[in-house]
Amino acid sequence: MKNACHGDAFSPVVLNAASTAFWYQRLDMIDYLSLALGHGLLAVALLRLVLLDDLDVDPRVKEHKQRAEAERSAATNSGRASQRMKAQETASERDQDEAAL
């Protein structure tokens, strides 16, 4: 069986640039479309991640900062005095609340 353009139908077909240029032009458009769509979706995902409120919040860091601040204030005379004053105020408020009941 003979093929009019390529000789024998069972022989390997050799494609040259002239015969395939038309088809590659159409495939380039699909390639650009798929690249644009993929990159666009990645950009949307990245934007959503960046706009999250709790992205940069780590509860452990807050705990460490509070503990360090408490230790720092406990190490000074004024810090100890301030802690005693707060303890006395809370105790007096608690006594007032119990008396009101």
PyMOL commands that place a pseudoatom at each C-alpha (Angstrom):
pseudoatom trace, name=CA, resn=MET, resi=1, chain=A, elem=C, hetatm=0, pos=[0.000, 0.000, 0.000]
pseudoatom trace, name=CA, resn=LYS, resi=2, chain=A, elem=C, hetatm=0, pos=[1.459, 3.292, -1.101]
pseudoatom trace, name=CA, resn=ASN, resi=3, chain=A, elem=C, hetatm=0, pos=[0.921, 6.684, 0.444]
pseudoatom trace, name=CA, resn=ALA, resi=4, chain=A, elem=C, hetatm=0, pos=[0.847, 9.509, -2.059]
pseudoatom trace, name=CA, resn=CYS, resi=5, chain=A, elem=C, hetatm=0, pos=[2.999, 11.871, 0.013]
pseudoatom trace, name=CA, resn=HIS, resi=6, chain=A, elem=C, hetatm=0, pos=[5.305, 9.610, 1.968]
pseudoatom trace, name=CA, resn=GLY, resi=7, chain=A, elem=C, hetatm=0, pos=[5.754, 6.454, -0.068]
pseudoatom trace, name=CA, resn=ASP, resi=8, chain=A, elem=C, hetatm=0, pos=[5.117, 3.144, 1.665]
pseudoatom trace, name=CA, resn=ALA, resi=9, chain=A, elem=C, hetatm=0, pos=[2.508, 3.350, 4.466]
pseudoatom trace, name=CA, resn=PHE, resi=10, chain=A, elem=C, hetatm=0, pos=[4.569, 1.092, 6.733]
pseudoatom trace, name=CA, resn=SER, resi=11, chain=A, elem=C, hetatm=0, pos=[7.833, 2.956, 6.340]
pseudoatom trace, name=CA, resn=PRO, resi=12, chain=A, elem=C, hetatm=0, pos=[8.848, 5.476, 8.976]
pseudoatom trace, name=CA, resn=VAL, resi=13, chain=A, elem=C, hetatm=0, pos=[7.541, 8.922, 8.218]
pseudoatom trace, name=CA, resn=VAL, resi=14, chain=A, elem=C, hetatm=0, pos=[10.105, 11.659, 8.235]
pseudoatom trace, name=CA, resn=LEU, resi=15, chain=A, elem=C, hetatm=0, pos=[8.729, 15.045, 9.184]
pseudoatom trace, name=CA, resn=ASN, resi=16, chain=A, elem=C, hetatm=0, pos=[10.442, 18.145, 7.972]
pseudoatom trace, name=CA, resn=ALA, resi=17, chain=A, elem=C, hetatm=0, pos=[10.049, 21.681, 9.160]
pseudoatom trace, name=CA, resn=ALA, resi=18, chain=A, elem=C, hetatm=0, pos=[7.886, 22.700, 6.235]
pseudoatom trace, name=CA, resn=SER, resi=19, chain=A, elem=C, hetatm=0, pos=[5.259, 20.057, 6.936]
pseudoatom trace, name=CA, resn=THR, resi=20, chain=A, elem=C, hetatm=0, pos=[5.077, 20.567, 10.690]
pseudoatom trace, name=CA, resn=ALA, resi=21, chain=A, elem=C, hetatm=0, pos=[5.382, 24.345, 11.069]
pseudoatom trace, name=CA, resn=PHE, resi=22, chain=A, elem=C, hetatm=0, pos=[1.632, 24.868, 10.776]
pseudoatom trace, name=CA, resn=TRP, resi=23, chain=A, elem=C, hetatm=0, pos=[0.866, 22.418, 13.593]
pseudoatom trace, name=CA, resn=TYR, resi=24, chain=A, elem=C, hetatm=0, pos=[3.565, 23.727, 15.904]
pseudoatom trace, name=CA, resn=GLN, resi=25, chain=A, elem=C, hetatm=0, pos=[2.197, 27.235, 15.598]
pseudoatom trace, name=CA, resn=ARG, resi=26, chain=A, elem=C, hetatm=0, pos=[-1.123, 26.051, 17.006]
pseudoatom trace, name=CA, resn=LEU, resi=27, chain=A, elem=C, hetatm=0, pos=[0.570, 24.073, 19.795]
pseudoatom trace, name=CA, resn=ASP, resi=28, chain=A, elem=C, hetatm=0, pos=[2.574, 27.115, 20.908]
pseudoatom trace, name=CA, resn=MET, resi=29, chain=A, elem=C, hetatm=0, pos=[-0.630, 28.930, 21.711]
pseudoatom trace, name=CA, resn=ILE, resi=30, chain=A, elem=C, hetatm=0, pos=[-1.801, 26.030, 23.883]
pseudoatom trace, name=CA, resn=ASP, resi=31, chain=A, elem=C, hetatm=0, pos=[1.610, 25.916, 25.571]
pseudoatom trace, name=CA, resn=TYR, resi=32, chain=A, elem=C, hetatm=0, pos=[1.467, 29.630, 26.383]
pseudoatom trace, name=CA, resn=LEU, resi=33, chain=A, elem=C, hetatm=0, pos=[-2.091, 29.267, 27.645]
pseudoatom trace, name=CA, resn=SER, resi=34, chain=A, elem=C, hetatm=0, pos=[-1.183, 26.381, 29.946]
pseudoatom trace, name=CA, resn=LEU, resi=35, chain=A, elem=C, hetatm=0, pos=[1.907, 28.210, 31.226]
pseudoatom trace, name=CA, resn=ALA, resi=36, chain=A, elem=C, hetatm=0, pos=[-0.091, 31.380, 31.894]
pseudoatom trace, name=CA, resn=LEU, resi=37, chain=A, elem=C, hetatm=0, pos=[-2.856, 29.442, 33.638]
pseudoatom trace, name=CA, resn=GLY, resi=38, chain=A, elem=C, hetatm=0, pos=[-0.443, 27.490, 35.830]
pseudoatom trace, name=CA, resn=HIS, resi=39, chain=A, elem=C, hetatm=0, pos=[1.582, 30.530, 36.824]
pseudoatom trace, name=CA, resn=GLY, resi=40, chain=A, elem=C, hetatm=0, pos=[-1.569, 32.543, 37.422]
pseudoatom trace, name=CA, resn=LEU, resi=41, chain=A, elem=C, hetatm=0, pos=[-2.911, 29.925, 39.812]
pseudoatom trace, name=CA, resn=LEU, resi=42, chain=A, elem=C, hetatm=0, pos=[0.419, 29.804, 41.635]
pseudoatom trace, name=CA, resn=ALA, resi=43, chain=A, elem=C, hetatm=0, pos=[0.358, 33.601, 41.971]
pseudoatom trace, name=CA, resn=VAL, resi=44, chain=A, elem=C, hetatm=0, pos=[-3.171, 33.497, 43.419]
pseudoatom trace, name=CA, resn=ALA, resi=45, chain=A, elem=C, hetatm=0, pos=[-2.143, 30.806, 45.921]
pseudoatom trace, name=CA, resn=LEU, resi=46, chain=A, elem=C, hetatm=0, pos=[0.925, 32.807, 46.962]
pseudoatom trace, name=CA, resn=LEU, resi=47, chain=A, elem=C, hetatm=0, pos=[-1.160, 35.963, 47.364]
pseudoatom trace, name=CA, resn=ARG, resi=48, chain=A, elem=C, hetatm=0, pos=[-3.658, 34.143, 49.573]
pseudoatom trace, name=CA, resn=LEU, resi=49, chain=A, elem=C, hetatm=0, pos=[-0.825, 32.805, 51.736]
pseudoatom trace, name=CA, resn=VAL, resi=50, chain=A, elem=C, hetatm=0, pos=[0.774, 36.220, 52.115]
pseudoatom trace, name=CA, resn=LEU, resi=51, chain=A, elem=C, hetatm=0, pos=[-2.511, 37.837, 53.131]
pseudoatom trace, name=CA, resn=LEU, resi=52, chain=A, elem=C, hetatm=0, pos=[-3.183, 35.372, 55.979]
pseudoatom trace, name=CA, resn=ASP, resi=53, chain=A, elem=C, hetatm=0, pos=[-3.325, 37.140, 59.348]
pseudoatom trace, name=CA, resn=ASP, resi=54, chain=A, elem=C, hetatm=0, pos=[-1.781, 34.366, 61.388]
pseudoatom trace, name=CA, resn=LEU, resi=55, chain=A, elem=C, hetatm=0, pos=[1.074, 33.636, 59.010]
pseudoatom trace, name=CA, resn=ASP, resi=56, chain=A, elem=C, hetatm=0, pos=[3.745, 35.314, 61.152]
pseudoatom trace, name=CA, resn=VAL, resi=57, chain=A, elem=C, hetatm=0, pos=[2.250, 34.506, 64.550]
pseudoatom trace, name=CA, resn=ASP, resi=58, chain=A, elem=C, hetatm=0, pos=[3.839, 31.746, 66.598]
pseudoatom trace, name=CA, resn=PRO, resi=59, chain=A, elem=C, hetatm=0, pos=[2.296, 31.149, 70.032]
pseudoatom trace, name=CA, resn=ARG, resi=60, chain=A, elem=C, hetatm=0, pos=[5.531, 29.739, 71.403]
pseudoatom trace, name=CA, resn=VAL, resi=61, chain=A, elem=C, hetatm=0, pos=[7.387, 32.933, 70.571]
pseudoatom trace, name=CA, resn=LYS, resi=62, chain=A, elem=C, hetatm=0, pos=[4.784, 34.926, 72.495]
pseudoatom trace, name=CA, resn=GLU, resi=63, chain=A, elem=C, hetatm=0, pos=[5.165, 32.610, 75.490]
pseudoatom trace, name=CA, resn=HIS, resi=64, chain=A, elem=C, hetatm=0, pos=[8.955, 32.956, 75.403]
pseudoatom trace, name=CA, resn=LYS, resi=65, chain=A, elem=C, hetatm=0, pos=[8.727, 36.750, 75.207]
pseudoatom trace, name=CA, resn=GLN, resi=66, chain=A, elem=C, hetatm=0, pos=[6.306, 36.899, 78.141]
pseudoatom trace, name=CA, resn=ARG, resi=67, chain=A, elem=C, hetatm=0, pos=[8.468, 34.566, 80.222]
pseudoatom trace, name=CA, resn=ALA, resi=68, chain=A, elem=C, hetatm=0, pos=[11.619, 36.554, 79.382]
pseudoatom trace, name=CA, resn=GLU, resi=69, chain=A, elem=C, hetatm=0, pos=[9.883, 39.811, 80.308]
pseudoatom trace, name=CA, resn=ALA, resi=70, chain=A, elem=C, hetatm=0, pos=[8.710, 38.327, 83.603]
pseudoatom trace, name=CA, resn=GLU, resi=71, chain=A, elem=C, hetatm=0, pos=[12.195, 37.065, 84.404]
pseudoatom trace, name=CA, resn=ARG, resi=72, chain=A, elem=C, hetatm=0, pos=[13.733, 40.398, 83.455]
pseudoatom trace, name=CA, resn=SER, resi=73, chain=A, elem=C, hetatm=0, pos=[11.335, 42.353, 85.632]
pseudoatom trace, name=CA, resn=ALA, resi=74, chain=A, elem=C, hetatm=0, pos=[11.851, 39.885, 88.521]
pseudoatom trace, name=CA, resn=ALA, resi=75, chain=A, elem=C, hetatm=0, pos=[15.601, 40.435, 88.348]
pseudoatom trace, name=CA, resn=THR, resi=76, chain=A, elem=C, hetatm=0, pos=[15.448, 44.132, 89.247]
pseudoatom trace, name=CA, resn=ASN, resi=77, chain=A, elem=C, hetatm=0, pos=[14.408, 45.837, 92.486]
pseudoatom trace, name=CA, resn=SER, resi=78, chain=A, elem=C, hetatm=0, pos=[11.772, 47.958, 90.766]
pseudoatom trace, name=CA, resn=GLY, resi=79, chain=A, elem=C, hetatm=0, pos=[10.387, 44.880, 89.021]
pseudoatom trace, name=CA, resn=ARG, resi=80, chain=A, elem=C, hetatm=0, pos=[10.026, 42.994, 92.299]
pseudoatom trace, name=CA, resn=ALA, resi=81, chain=A, elem=C, hetatm=0, pos=[8.392, 46.022, 93.910]
pseudoatom trace, name=CA, resn=SER, resi=82, chain=A, elem=C, hetatm=0, pos=[5.967, 46.312, 91.009]
pseudoatom trace, name=CA, resn=GLN, resi=83, chain=A, elem=C, hetatm=0, pos=[5.059, 42.619, 91.295]
pseudoatom trace, name=CA, resn=ARG, resi=84, chain=A, elem=C, hetatm=0, pos=[4.406, 43.032, 95.018]
pseudoatom trace, name=CA, resn=MET, resi=85, chain=A, elem=C, hetatm=0, pos=[2.166, 46.035, 94.322]
pseudoatom trace, name=CA, resn=LYS, resi=86, chain=A, elem=C, hetatm=0, pos=[0.196, 44.104, 91.704]
pseudoatom trace, name=CA, resn=ALA, resi=87, chain=A, elem=C, hetatm=0, pos=[-0.184, 41.147, 94.066]
pseudoatom trace, name=CA, resn=GLN, resi=88, chain=A, elem=C, hetatm=0, pos=[-1.448, 43.439, 96.840]
pseudoatom trace, name=CA, resn=GLU, resi=89, chain=A, elem=C, hetatm=0, pos=[-3.908, 45.160, 94.469]
pseudoatom trace, name=CA, resn=THR, resi=90, chain=A, elem=C, hetatm=0, pos=[-5.347, 41.872, 93.237]
pseudoatom trace, name=CA, resn=ALA, resi=91, chain=A, elem=C, hetatm=0, pos=[-5.608, 40.582, 96.810]
pseudoatom trace, name=CA, resn=SER, resi=92, chain=A, elem=C, hetatm=0, pos=[-7.429, 43.745, 97.934]
pseudoatom trace, name=CA, resn=GLU, resi=93, chain=A, elem=C, hetatm=0, pos=[-9.793, 43.562, 94.931]
pseudoatom trace, name=CA, resn=ARG, resi=94, chain=A, elem=C, hetatm=0, pos=[-10.518, 39.915, 95.711]
pseudoatom trace, name=CA, resn=ASP, resi=95, chain=A, elem=C, hetatm=0, pos=[-11.214, 40.788, 99.377]
pseudoatom trace, name=CA, resn=GLN, resi=96, chain=A, elem=C, hetatm=0, pos=[-13.583, 43.578, 98.291]
pseudoatom trace, name=CA, resn=ASP, resi=97, chain=A, elem=C, hetatm=0, pos=[-15.421, 41.200, 95.954]
pseudoatom trace, name=CA, resn=GLU, resi=98, chain=A, elem=C, hetatm=0, pos=[-15.807, 38.603, 98.728]
pseudoatom trace, name=CA, resn=ALA, resi=99, chain=A, elem=C, hetatm=0, pos=[-17.048, 41.249, 101.143]
pseudoatom trace, name=CA, resn=ALA, resi=100, chain=A, elem=C, hetatm=0, pos=[-19.632, 42.445, 98.636]
pseudoatom trace, name=CA, resn=LEU, resi=101, chain=A, elem=C, hetatm=0, pos=[-21.115, 38.954, 98.375]
for i in range(1, 101): cmd.bond("trace and resi %d" % i, "trace and resi %d" % (i + 1))
show_as sticks, trace
zoom trace
